Amino acid sequence: MPARICLFGMLLGLSVLVGCSAGREQARSHLHRGDSALALKNFDAALSEFQQAVRLDPNFADAHQKLGVAYKEAGDLNRAAESLEQATRLDPFSFTSIFELGEVYRMLDRVTQAIRAYTVACELSPRSFESRFRLASCYHQTGDLDRAIQEYKSAIKLEPRSAFAWSNLGAVYDARGEYYDAIRAYKQSLECKTQQPVVLVNLATAYLNQERWATARQTLQAAVRMDASLSIAHERLGYCFWREQNLDEAAQSYLRAMSLDNRNAAAFAGYGVVRMTQYLADPQNDAYLTEAVEAWHHSLEIQPDQPKLRALLEKYRPKRGRPSVEFENP
């Protein structure tokens, strides 16, 4: 009798293994079809195939991973997170699952969880530039600038020609007020990829913070030649011209910035400063005063939290008089 029981147990175990194997193979077939559908952006078909794979083999980590990626591509981020979390529970050493989970957390603005996921991804694949870059970006977003710099530098060691990593490193230095390092990083980014008008604007802004008006102006003019549709480039150019006391060019640059983006609060504020500067030099020209006040009002409608601009408006509004004194661009 014991021998029969033992034999029965062996046969039962074998049948379970065969059943699991058959389920896994059927699940793989659904994964292949799901992959094809996802490549064609047929999200409904892809999700259906991956869901069937999960039902056939609930412990198949790859099925949960692919289902999570499909949910992510389809825009259902919460379900994507659930599926990828299950995938990582079933296979904690899957780089793809943990990296994709980090991506979903980042898209959900769950930055702390994204940092944890990307940290594990970096441990699983130390040569992964993308994981290191994402980790740096998350630290940057949380305001941990020291860690952001550390991780961006690590990413750059992996891909020294990454223009994006260099420009982001420059932005972190900018945020710390370390303009020389920011300039060096922006220049390195432009060496890696020359056609980057936004990076040119950032470089020019660093020059502005060093009060290098002419260098900033030349850099912004290069950005405008590269992409004349950048409102921020024209706005910063207006500030350069104002600093250089070229008021007509400053006004024209601000007007172009305003026409390209009627929500550019800084452009309206700057235009008002130029017109007020002209009014203070020529108090008989009431048109300058009117334009200045109107521009400042419009800027405050767009962005109410501008205490310096409110103070200027209160000081120079027509009913309060207009003393001729120096003032800073808000």
C-alpha positions as CSV (number, residue, x, y, z in Angstrom):
1,M,0.0,0.0,0.0
2,P,2.7,2.6,0.8
3,A,4.4,1.9,-2.5
4,R,1.1,2.5,-4.3
5,I,0.6,5.8,-2.4
6,C,4.1,6.9,-3.3
7,L,3.5,6.0,-7.0
8,F,0.2,7.9,-7.0
9,G,1.9,10.9,-5.5
10,M,4.6,10.9,-8.1
11,L,2.0,10.6,-10.9
12,L,0.0,13.4,-9.4
13,G,3.1,15.6,-9.2
14,L,4.1,14.8,-12.8
15,S,0.6,15.7,-14.0
16,V,0.7,19.0,-12.2
17,L,4.1,19.8,-13.8
18,V,2.9,18.9,-17.2
19,G,-0.2,21.1,-16.7
20,C,1.9,24.0,-15.6
21,S,4.2,23.5,-18.5
22,A,1.3,23.4,-20.9
23,G,-0.2,26.6,-19.3
24,R,3.2,28.3,-19.7
25,E,3.5,27.4,-23.3
26,Q,-0.1,28.6,-24.1
27,A,0.7,31.8,-22.2
28,R,3.8,32.3,-24.3
29,S,1.7,32.0,-27.5
30,H,-0.5,34.8,-26.2
31,L,2.6,36.9,-25.3
32,H,3.9,36.6,-28.9
33,R,0.5,37.7,-30.3
34,G,0.3,40.5,-27.8
35,D,3.8,41.7,-28.7
36,S,2.7,41.9,-32.4
37,A,-0.4,43.8,-31.5
38,L,1.5,46.3,-29.2
39,A,4.0,47.0,-32.0
40,L,1.1,48.1,-34.2
41,K,-0.3,50.2,-31.3
42,N,-3.4,48.0,-31.2
43,F,-3.7,48.4,-27.5
44,D,-7.1,46.6,-27.0
45,A,-5.8,43.4,-28.8
46,A,-2.5,43.6,-26.9
47,L,-4.1,43.9,-23.5
48,S,-6.5,41.1,-24.3
49,E,-3.6,38.7,-25.2
50,F,-1.5,39.6,-22.2
51,Q,-4.5,39.3,-19.9
52,Q,-5.2,35.8,-21.2
53,A,-1.5,34.9,-20.6
54,V,-1.9,36.0,-17.0
55,R,-5.1,34.0,-16.5
56,L,-3.4,30.9,-18.0
57,D,-0.3,31.3,-15.8
58,P,-0.7,33.7,-12.9
59,N,2.9,33.2,-11.7
60,F,4.4,34.1,-15.1
61,A,6.4,37.2,-14.4
62,D,6.9,38.1,-18.1
63,A,3.2,38.1,-18.6
64,H,2.6,40.6,-15.9
65,Q,5.5,42.7,-17.1
66,K,4.2,42.8,-20.7
67,L,0.7,43.5,-19.4
68,G,2.0,46.4,-17.4
69,V,3.9,47.9,-20.3
70,A,0.8,47.6,-22.5
71,Y,-1.3,49.4,-19.8
72,K,1.4,52.1,-19.7
73,E,1.4,52.5,-23.5
74,A,-2.4,52.7,-23.5
75,G,-2.3,55.4,-20.8
76,D,-3.7,53.4,-17.9
77,L,-0.9,54.1,-15.5
78,N,-2.5,52.9,-12.3
79,R,-3.1,49.4,-13.8
80,A,0.3,49.5,-15.3
81,A,1.8,50.0,-11.8
82,E,-0.2,47.1,-10.4
83,S,0.9,44.7,-13.1
84,L,4.5,45.7,-12.9
85,E,4.5,45.5,-9.1
86,Q,3.3,42.0,-9.4
87,A,6.0,41.2,-12.0
88,T,8.7,42.5,-9.7
89,R,7.3,40.4,-6.8
90,L,7.4,37.3,-9.0
91,D,10.9,38.1,-10.3
92,P,12.7,40.7,-8.2
93,F,15.8,40.4,-10.5
94,S,14.1,41.5,-13.7
95,F,15.8,44.7,-14.8
96,T,13.1,45.4,-17.4
97,S,10.2,45.1,-14.9
98,I,11.8,47.3,-12.2
99,F,12.9,50.0,-14.8
100,E,9.4,50.1,-16.3
101,L,7.9,50.3,-12.9
102,G,10.1,53.3,-12.2
103,E,8.9,54.9,-15.5
104,V,5.3,54.4,-14.5
105,Y,5.9,55.9,-11.0
106,R,7.6,58.9,-12.6
107,M,4.7,59.4,-14.9
108,L,2.3,59.2,-12.0
109,D,4.5,61.8,-10.2
110,R,5.2,59.3,-7.4
111,V,8.8,60.4,-7.4
112,T,10.0,58.8,-4.1
113,Q,8.8,55.4,-5.4
114,A,10.4,56.1,-8.8
115,I,13.7,56.8,-7.1
116,R,13.6,53.5,-5.2
117,A,12.8,51.7,-8.5
118,Y,15.5,53.4,-10.5
119,T,18.0,52.7,-7.7
120,V,17.3,49.0,-7.9
121,A,17.5,49.1,-11.7
122,C,20.9,50.7,-11.4
123,E,22.0,47.9,-9.1
124,L,20.7,45.3,-11.4
125,S,22.3,46.9,-14.5
126,P,25.2,49.2,-13.5
127,R,25.9,50.0,-17.1
128,S,22.4,51.3,-17.8
129,F,22.6,54.9,-18.8
130,E,18.9,55.3,-19.0
131,S,18.4,54.2,-15.4
132,R,21.1,56.4,-14.1
133,F,19.8,59.4,-16.1
134,R,16.2,58.9,-14.8
135,L,17.5,58.6,-11.2
136,A,19.3,61.9,-11.6
137,S,16.2,63.5,-13.0
138,C,14.1,62.4,-10.1
139,Y,16.6,63.8,-7.6
140,H,16.6,67.0,-9.6
141,Q,12.8,67.1,-9.4
142,T,12.8,66.6,-5.6
143,G,15.4,69.4,-5.1
144,D,18.2,67.1,-3.9
145,L,20.7,68.9,-6.2
146,D,23.8,67.2,-4.7
147,R,22.5,63.8,-5.5
148,A,21.3,65.0,-8.9
149,I,24.8,66.2,-9.8
150,Q,26.3,63.0,-8.6
151,E,23.9,60.8,-10.7
152,Y,24.2,63.0,-13.8
153,K,27.9,62.7,-13.6
154,S,27.6,59.0,-13.3
155,A,25.3,58.9,-16.3
156,I,27.8,61.0,-18.3
157,K,30.6,58.5,-17.5
158,L,28.4,55.9,-19.2
159,E,27.6,58.1,-22.2
160,P,30.0,61.0,-22.4
161,R,28.3,62.3,-25.6
162,S,24.8,62.6,-24.1
163,A,23.8,66.2,-24.9
164,F,20.7,65.8,-22.8
165,A,22.7,64.7,-19.7
166,W,25.1,67.6,-20.0
167,S,22.3,70.1,-20.4
168,N,20.5,68.8,-17.4
169,L,23.7,68.9,-15.4
170,G,24.0,72.5,-16.4
171,A,20.4,73.2,-15.2
172,V,21.2,71.8,-11.8
173,Y,24.3,74.0,-11.5
174,D,22.1,76.9,-12.6
175,A,19.7,76.1,-9.8
176,R,22.6,76.2,-7.3
177,G,23.8,79.5,-8.6
178,E,27.0,77.9,-9.9
179,Y,27.0,79.7,-13.2
180,Y,30.6,78.9,-14.3
181,D,29.9,75.2,-14.0
182,A,26.5,75.6,-15.6
183,I,28.2,77.4,-18.6
184,R,30.8,74.7,-18.9
185,A,28.1,72.0,-18.9
186,Y,25.9,73.8,-21.5
187,K,28.8,74.3,-23.8
188,Q,29.7,70.6,-23.5
189,S,26.1,69.8,-24.4
190,L,26.3,72.0,-27.5
191,E,29.5,70.3,-28.5
192,C,27.7,67.0,-28.4
193,K,24.7,68.4,-30.4
194,T,24.9,71.8,-31.9
195,Q,21.2,72.3,-32.9
196,Q,19.8,73.0,-29.5
197,P,18.2,76.4,-29.3
198,V,16.8,75.9,-25.8
199,V,20.2,75.0,-24.5
200,L,21.5,78.2,-26.1
201,V,18.8,80.1,-24.2
202,N,19.9,78.4,-21.0
203,L,23.5,79.2,-21.7
204,A,22.6,82.9,-22.4
205,T,20.6,83.0,-19.1
206,A,23.7,81.9,-17.2
207,Y,25.6,84.7,-18.9
208,L,22.9,87.1,-17.9
209,N,23.3,86.0,-14.3
210,Q,27.0,86.9,-14.6
211,E,25.9,90.3,-16.1
212,R,27.7,89.5,-19.4
213,W,25.2,91.3,-21.4
214,A,26.9,91.3,-24.8
215,T,27.8,87.6,-24.7
216,A,24.3,86.8,-23.6
217,R,22.8,88.8,-26.4
218,Q,25.0,87.2,-29.0
219,T,24.1,83.7,-27.7
220,L,20.4,84.6,-27.8
221,Q,20.6,85.9,-31.3
222,A,22.2,82.6,-32.3
223,A,19.2,80.8,-30.7
224,V,16.7,83.0,-32.6
225,R,18.5,82.3,-35.9
226,M,18.2,78.6,-35.1
227,D,14.5,78.8,-34.0
228,A,12.7,82.1,-34.4
229,S,9.5,80.7,-32.8
230,L,11.0,80.6,-29.2
231,S,9.2,83.2,-27.3
232,I,11.6,82.9,-24.3
233,A,14.6,83.7,-26.6
234,H,13.0,86.9,-27.7
235,E,12.0,87.8,-24.2
236,R,15.5,87.3,-22.8
237,L,16.9,89.2,-25.8
238,G,14.7,92.1,-24.9
239,Y,16.2,92.1,-21.4
240,C,19.7,92.2,-22.9
241,F,18.9,95.1,-25.1
242,W,17.3,96.9,-22.2
243,R,20.4,96.3,-20.1
244,E,22.5,97.7,-23.0
245,Q,20.1,100.7,-23.1
246,N,19.0,99.9,-26.6
247,L,15.3,100.6,-25.8
248,D,13.9,100.4,-29.4
249,E,15.4,96.9,-30.0
250,A,14.3,95.9,-26.5
251,A,10.7,96.9,-27.2
252,Q,10.7,95.0,-30.5
253,S,12.1,91.9,-29.0
254,Y,9.5,91.9,-26.2
255,L,6.7,92.5,-28.7
256,R,7.9,89.5,-30.7
257,A,8.0,87.4,-27.6
258,M,4.4,88.5,-26.7
259,S,3.1,87.7,-30.2
260,L,4.6,84.2,-30.1
261,D,3.2,83.5,-26.6
262,N,0.5,85.7,-25.2
263,R,0.9,83.9,-21.8
264,N,4.5,84.9,-21.4
265,A,4.2,87.0,-18.3
266,A,7.9,88.0,-18.2
267,A,7.6,89.4,-21.7
268,F,4.7,91.7,-20.8
269,A,6.5,92.7,-17.6
270,G,9.7,93.5,-19.5
271,Y,7.9,95.4,-22.2
272,G,6.3,97.5,-19.5
273,V,9.7,98.2,-18.0
274,V,11.0,99.4,-21.4
275,R,8.1,101.7,-22.0
276,M,8.3,103.1,-18.5
277,T,12.0,103.7,-19.0
278,Q,11.2,105.6,-22.2
279,Y,8.4,107.6,-20.4
280,L,10.7,108.6,-17.5
281,A,13.2,109.9,-20.2
282,D,10.3,111.7,-22.0
283,P,7.5,112.5,-19.5
284,Q,5.5,114.4,-22.2
285,N,4.8,111.1,-24.0
286,D,1.8,109.7,-22.2
287,A,1.6,106.8,-24.6
288,Y,4.7,105.2,-23.1
289,L,3.1,105.4,-19.6
290,T,-0.2,103.9,-20.8
291,E,1.6,101.1,-22.6
292,A,3.7,100.3,-19.5
293,V,0.8,100.2,-17.1
294,E,-1.3,98.1,-19.5
295,A,1.5,95.6,-20.0
296,W,2.1,95.3,-16.3
297,H,-1.6,94.7,-15.6
298,H,-1.6,92.0,-18.3
299,S,1.5,90.3,-16.8
300,L,-0.2,90.2,-13.4
301,E,-3.3,88.7,-14.9
302,I,-1.2,85.9,-16.3
303,Q,1.0,85.5,-13.2
304,P,-0.4,87.2,-10.1
305,D,2.4,86.3,-7.8
306,Q,4.9,89.1,-8.8
307,P,5.4,91.3,-5.7
308,K,8.1,93.4,-7.4
309,L,6.0,94.1,-10.4
310,R,3.0,95.0,-8.1
311,A,5.3,97.4,-6.3
312,L,6.3,99.0,-9.6
313,L,2.8,99.4,-10.7
314,E,1.8,101.0,-7.5
315,K,4.7,103.4,-7.6
316,Y,4.3,104.5,-11.2
317,R,0.6,104.3,-11.8
318,P,-0.6,107.7,-13.2
319,K,-2.6,108.8,-10.2
320,R,0.3,108.5,-7.9
321,G,2.9,110.5,-9.8
322,R,6.0,109.3,-11.5
323,P,9.4,110.2,-9.9
324,S,12.3,109.7,-12.2
325,V,14.4,107.0,-10.5
326,E,16.3,103.8,-11.3
327,F,14.5,100.5,-11.1
328,E,15.2,96.9,-11.8
329,N,13.5,94.6,-14.3
330,P,11.1,92.5,-12.2
